[in-house]
Amino acid sequence: MPGLPCKFAFCCYITPSQMGELLTNSLYSLNLASIDLDECIERLYKKELLADSVIEAICAKAKELLMKESNVVHIAAPVTVVGDIHGQFFDMIEIFKIGGFCPNTNYLFLGAAPDGKSAGQNKPWVVWPVNVLPGDYVDRGLFSVETISLLVCLKLRYPSRVHLIRGNHESRGVTQSYGFYTECARKYGNANVWHYFTDMFDFLTLSVVINDQIFCVHGGLSPSIHSIDQIKIIDRFREIPHEGPMADLVWSDPDIEHDEFSLSPRGAGYTFGAQVVRKFLEVNNMSHILRAHQLCQEGYQVLYDDRLSTVWSAPNYCYRCGNLASVLEVSDSGERFFNIFGAAPENDEHRNEQQTQPNKDNQAPVIEYFL
């Protein structure tokens, strides 16, 4: 697989003193120290499932890492922003082919899209060393387990290069209804892996700020939040509530028909208009909001006099919508370039294979997850 790093055992990233502490923690430490993250990543690029025990260990380590992150993580550009993936594994691999496989530190590219067009056309060569993914990694697609497994391993392997934001589908309630729970049970024969991942979701950060100017969130704004300092004090280490500022951040949507906040037709969060966006950016001395959460037929949408962008990264959503997808590259100077791409050709072949393949108990074939 292009761009894969040389093999290093996971334990080489633990100092001797840290290793001594870990070894006192018995079985957990031994299991953790024995994991080779590079080998896990290589297997996952090939769409091979990790063992139940490995998932348990990487989720435990991810919680330890994510616990140290603020509710508002500040990073510097250049950065590539990826929107909803929804378990569309081969389309995620297409994103890596476009933007470069992690860690990308020295990978130079213009970001040419599959149709031959480039979002950064006539721009100088640049390095995109960091990735921000604003939530909704699972549900509806056929390969949510492989998708989130790879993202967690990449976060552990390159913690300063990969940033994962929580979306509304990173919750127990939603994943029980939209496919992830069923997929975990089918592929592993029980719900243990679902429990490991959904427990880990409680630790994901709620937002990222790029260059102190660009606010990144999964859904949108909240009438309870005027300053990002109010986000920092939210208790995020729990299931997403049905209402309140945490729910609003992952559920809300922009609405060009209204200037202020209105109740959302989704049943959670709010819709918000141009005046809300303008006030939020002024109060926080920022210039732009980047978010995901909404299907865009062209792969992206820019609203409110270029103050808010929606990035959608799942092409041909649910294998039926026919939409394009995009990733957003932010240069070190803050310029934004959309890279547009279509669905990966592997989707049709593997979708048919999944739909005719029985589960571990020889029960009915895989169902589709509808909109």
C-alpha positions in Angstrom: 0.0 0.0 0.0 1.6 3.3 -1.0 2.8 5.5 1.8 2.7 2.9 4.5 5.5 3.6 7.0 8.2 1.2 7.9 7.2 -1.4 10.5 7.8 -0.3 14.1 6.4 -2.1 17.1 3.8 -0.2 19.1 6.0 -0.4 22.2 8.7 1.7 20.6 6.5 4.7 21.2 6.5 4.1 25.0 9.4 5.4 27.1 11.1 3.0 29.5 9.4 4.7 32.5 6.0 4.5 30.9 6.6 0.9 29.9 7.4 0.1 33.5 4.1 1.6 34.7 2.2 -0.2 32.0 3.7 -3.5 32.9 2.4 -3.2 36.4 -1.1 -3.1 35.0 -1.0 -6.8 34.1 -3.0 -8.2 31.3 -4.1 -4.9 29.8 -0.5 -3.8 29.6 0.7 -7.0 28.0 -2.0 -7.0 25.4 -1.4 -3.3 24.6 2.4 -3.7 24.3 2.1 -6.6 22.0 0.1 -4.7 19.4 1.9 -3.6 16.2 -0.1 -0.6 15.0 1.7 -0.6 11.6 0.7 -4.2 11.1 -2.9 -3.3 12.1 -3.0 -0.4 9.7 -1.6 -2.5 6.9 -4.2 -5.2 7.5 -7.0 -2.6 7.6 -6.0 -1.0 4.3 -6.6 -4.5 2.9 -10.0 -4.5 4.6 -9.1 -7.3 7.0 -10.9 -7.3 10.4 -8.9 -7.0 13.6 -9.4 -9.5 16.3 -11.9 -8.7 19.1 -9.1 -8.5 21.6 -7.1 -6.0 19.5 -10.2 -3.8 19.1 -10.6 -3.8 22.9 -7.0 -2.8 23.4 -6.9 0.0 20.7 -10.1 1.5 22.0 -8.8 1.5 25.6 -5.6 3.2 24.4 -7.6 5.7 22.3 -9.7 6.7 25.4 -6.5 7.3 27.3 -5.2 9.5 24.4 -8.5 11.3 23.7 -9.1 12.1 27.4 -6.2 14.5 27.3 -7.7 16.5 24.4 -9.8 19.6 25.1 -13.4 20.1 23.9 -11.8 22.7 21.5 -8.6 21.4 20.0 -6.4 24.1 18.4 -4.2 23.1 15.4 -2.2 24.9 12.7 -2.7 24.6 9.0 -2.0 23.2 6.4 -4.8 20.7 7.0 -7.2 18.5 5.1 -10.8 18.4 6.4 -12.9 15.3 5.7 -16.7 15.2 6.2 -19.1 12.3 6.8 -17.8 8.9 5.8 -20.6 6.6 7.0 -18.8 3.3 6.7 -18.0 3.7 3.0 -14.6 2.2 3.4 -13.5 2.2 -0.3 -14.4 5.9 -0.6 -12.3 6.6 2.5 -9.4 4.9 0.8 -10.1 7.0 -2.3 -9.7 10.1 0.0 -6.3 8.8 1.1 -5.3 8.3 -2.6 -6.3 11.9 -3.3 -4.7 13.5 -0.3 -2.0 11.0 0.6 -1.7 8.1 3.0 -0.9 9.0 6.6 1.4 10.4 8.0 1.7 12.7 4.9 4.4 14.7 6.5 6.6 15.0 3.4 4.0 14.2 0.8 3.6 17.0 -1.8 0.5 17.2 -3.9 -2.0 19.5 -5.6 -5.0 17.3 -4.8 -6.1 16.4 -8.3 -9.7 15.0 -8.3 -10.6 11.8 -10.1 -12.3 13.7 -12.9 -9.1 15.4 -13.8 -10.0 18.7 -12.2 -8.0 20.1 -9.3 -9.4 22.2 -6.5 -6.0 23.8 -6.1 -5.5 24.4 -9.9 -2.6 26.8 -10.7 -1.6 26.8 -7.0 1.9 26.0 -5.8 2.8 22.6 -4.4 2.1 22.4 -0.8 2.2 19.9 2.1 -1.0 18.7 3.8 0.4 17.1 7.0 -2.7 17.0 9.2 -6.2 15.6 8.8 -9.4 16.7 10.6 -12.5 14.4 10.4 -15.7 15.9 11.6 -17.6 12.9 12.7 -20.1 10.3 11.4 -17.6 7.6 10.6 -20.1 4.7 11.0 -23.7 3.6 10.1 -25.4 3.2 6.7 -22.3 2.0 4.8 -21.4 -1.6 4.6 -17.9 -1.4 6.2 -18.3 0.8 9.4 -16.2 -1.6 11.5 -13.2 -1.5 9.1 -13.6 2.3 8.7 -13.6 3.2 12.3 -10.9 0.6 13.1 -8.6 2.2 10.6 -9.3 5.7 11.8 -8.6 4.8 15.5 -5.4 3.0 14.6 -4.3 6.1 12.5 -5.1 8.4 15.4 -3.0 6.3 17.8 -0.1 6.0 15.3 -0.1 9.7 14.3 -1.9 11.5 17.2 -0.7 15.0 16.1 -1.6 14.3 12.4 -5.1 12.9 12.7 -7.9 14.6 14.6 -11.3 13.0 15.1 -14.4 15.1 16.0 -17.5 13.5 17.4 -20.6 13.4 15.2 -24.2 12.6 15.9 -23.7 9.0 14.8 -21.0 8.5 17.3 -23.6 7.4 19.9 -25.1 4.3 21.2 -28.7 5.2 20.4 -28.1 6.1 16.8 -25.8 3.2 16.0 -28.3 0.7 17.2 -30.8 2.0 14.6 -28.7 2.7 11.6 -26.4 -0.3 11.1 -23.3 -0.2 13.2 -24.6 -2.4 16.0 -26.0 -5.0 13.5 -22.7 -5.0 11.5 -20.6 -5.5 14.7 -22.8 -8.4 15.8 -22.7 -10.0 12.3 -19.0 -9.7 11.8 -17.9 -10.7 15.3 -20.8 -12.9 16.5 -21.5 -10.7 19.5 -21.8 -7.0 20.4 -18.5 -6.7 22.3 -16.8 -4.7 19.5 -19.8 -2.3 19.4 -19.4 -1.7 23.1 -15.7 -1.0 22.8 -16.2 1.6 20.0 -19.2 3.3 21.5 -17.5 3.6 24.9 -14.6 5.2 23.0 -16.9 7.6 21.2 -17.7 9.3 24.5 -14.1 10.6 24.5 -14.0 12.2 21.1 -13.5 16.0 21.0 -16.4 18.2 20.0 -14.5 20.8 17.9 -11.3 21.9 16.3 -10.0 25.5 15.6 -7.6 25.9 12.7 -5.1 28.9 12.9 -7.4 30.5 15.5 -9.6 31.5 12.6 -11.7 28.5 11.4 -14.1 26.8 13.7 -14.7 23.1 12.8 -17.6 21.1 14.2 -19.8 18.2 13.1 -23.2 19.9 13.0 -23.4 23.5 13.9 -24.1 26.2 16.5 -26.2 26.4 19.6 -28.3 29.1 21.2 -26.6 28.2 24.5 -23.1 28.8 23.1 -21.8 32.3 22.3 -18.1 31.9 23.0 -15.9 28.8 22.3 -14.9 29.1 26.0 -18.4 27.8 26.7 -17.7 24.7 24.7 -14.6 24.0 26.8 -16.6 23.4 29.9 -19.1 20.9 28.5 -19.0 17.5 30.0 -18.4 15.5 26.8 -17.5 12.1 28.4 -20.9 10.6 28.0 -23.6 9.6 25.6 -24.8 12.5 23.5 -27.9 13.9 25.2 -31.2 14.6 23.5 -30.9 18.3 24.1 -28.5 21.0 25.2 -25.3 22.5 23.8 -23.5 19.2 23.3 -26.5 17.9 21.3 -26.7 21.1 19.3 -23.0 20.9 18.2 -23.5 17.5 16.6 -27.1 17.9 15.3 -27.7 21.5 14.2 -27.8 22.7 10.5 -27.6 26.1 8.7 -30.9 27.3 7.2 -30.9 30.1 4.5 -34.6 30.7 5.1 -34.1 32.1 8.7 -31.6 34.6 10.2 -31.8 33.3 13.8 -32.2 30.0 15.6 -35.3 27.7 14.9 -36.2 24.3 16.0 -34.7 21.6 13.8 -37.0 19.2 11.8 -34.5 16.5 12.8 -35.9 16.5 16.3 -32.6 17.4 17.9 -30.5 20.5 17.6 -31.5 23.7 15.8 -31.4 25.4 12.5 -29.5 28.7 12.4 -29.1 31.5 9.9 -26.7 34.2 8.6 -27.1 36.5 11.6 -26.2 33.7 14.1 -23.1 32.8 12.1 -22.0 36.5 11.8 -22.4 37.0 15.6 -20.5 33.8 16.5 -17.6 34.7 14.3 -17.5 38.3 15.5 -17.6 37.3 19.2 -14.8 34.7 18.7 -12.7 36.8 16.3 -12.9 34.1 13.6 -13.5 34.1 9.9 -15.2 30.8 9.0 -17.1 27.8 10.2 -16.4 24.3 8.7 -19.0 21.6 9.3 -20.3 18.3 7.8 -23.6 16.5 8.7 -25.6 17.3 5.5 -25.6 15.6 2.2 -24.5 17.9 -0.6 -25.1 16.7 -4.2 -22.0 18.6 -5.4 -19.9 17.4 -2.5 -19.8 20.7 -0.7 -21.8 23.9 0.0 -20.7 27.5 0.9 -23.2 29.8 2.5 -23.5 33.2 4.2 -21.1 35.3 2.1 -18.3 32.6 2.4 -18.6 32.4 6.2 -19.7 28.8 6.5 -18.8 25.6 4.5 -20.3 22.2 4.5 -18.0 19.3 3.5 -19.5 16.0 2.5 -17.1 13.1 2.0 -19.4 10.1 1.2 -19.9 9.9 -2.6 -23.0 8.1 -3.9 -24.3 8.1 -0.3 -25.8 4.8 0.8 -24.7 3.5 -2.6 -27.8 5.1 -4.2 -27.8 9.0 -4.0 -25.6 9.7 -7.0 -23.9 12.6 -5.2 -20.3 13.8 -5.5 -18.1 14.2 -2.4 -15.2 16.4 -1.3 -12.4 17.1 1.1 -11.4 20.6 2.0 -7.7 21.6 2.0 -6.8 24.6 4.1 -3.4 26.2 3.3 -1.1 27.6 5.9 -2.3 31.1 5.0 -6.0 30.0 5.5 -7.0 29.6 1.8 -9.6 26.9 1.2 -9.7 24.6 -1.7 -12.3 21.8 -2.3 -11.2 18.6 -3.9 -14.2 16.9 -5.5 -14.3 13.1 -6.1 -16.8 10.4 -7.1 -17.5 6.9 -5.7 -14.7 4.3 -5.7 -15.2 1.6 -8.3 -14.7 -1.2 -5.7 -18.1 -0.3 -4.1 -20.3 -2.2 -6.5 -18.3 -5.4 -6.4 -18.0 -5.5 -2.6 -21.6 -4.4 -2.1 -22.9 -7.3 -4.1 -20.6 -9.7 -2.2 -21.8 -8.4 1.2 -25.5 -8.7 0.3 -25.2 -12.4 -0.6 -22.8 -13.4 2.2 -24.4 -15.1 5.2 -23.4 -14.1 8.7 -21.6 -16.3 11.2 -24.8 -18.1 12.1 -25.8 -18.8 8.5 -28.7 -16.4 8.9 -30.2 -14.0 6.4 -27.8 -12.0 4.1 -26.8 -8.5 4.9 -29.6 -5.9 4.8 -29.2 -2.5 3.3 -29.4 0.6 5.5 -31.8 3.1 4.0 -31.8 6.9 4.3 
